[in-house]
Amino acid sequence: SLLQLLSNVLLWDGIVQEDTVRDLGLSKLLNRYLLLNLLNTPPGLDNIEKCNKVVACLPERWFQDLKSGSTLPELLNFCQHLLQ
């Protein structure tokens, strides 16, 4: 249900100010609740599937101006989880 909520919040991108969507979707939902769930999910296909769903929710335009190998500051903890 957290993944669905994150997806719905991120759909507001372009309608509501980007800072507001990023704060609610990434800082609050992803980093506070969803990442905690992902960290407590045993490594395996279920965890990979959940991470893929999170990535699929993210608007592509947020990454257009980033340099190669960098990410949004709000996604640093999620990226570290993916690397592990």
C-alpha angles and dihedrals in degrees: 000000000000090000091052091048091049090049092050093048092050090052086071089069108121092023100060122036111285093233091056094048092047092048095049098037103037108021097039110025102028101035099036104037116005097046090051088055092048092050090053094048111096114248111267145083095316092057092046091050092052092048091050090053091051091051091047090057095056115101110243094219090068088069101043097094097040122110118244112278095021133103142187114292090238090058098053095100092046090049091051089052090051091051092052 
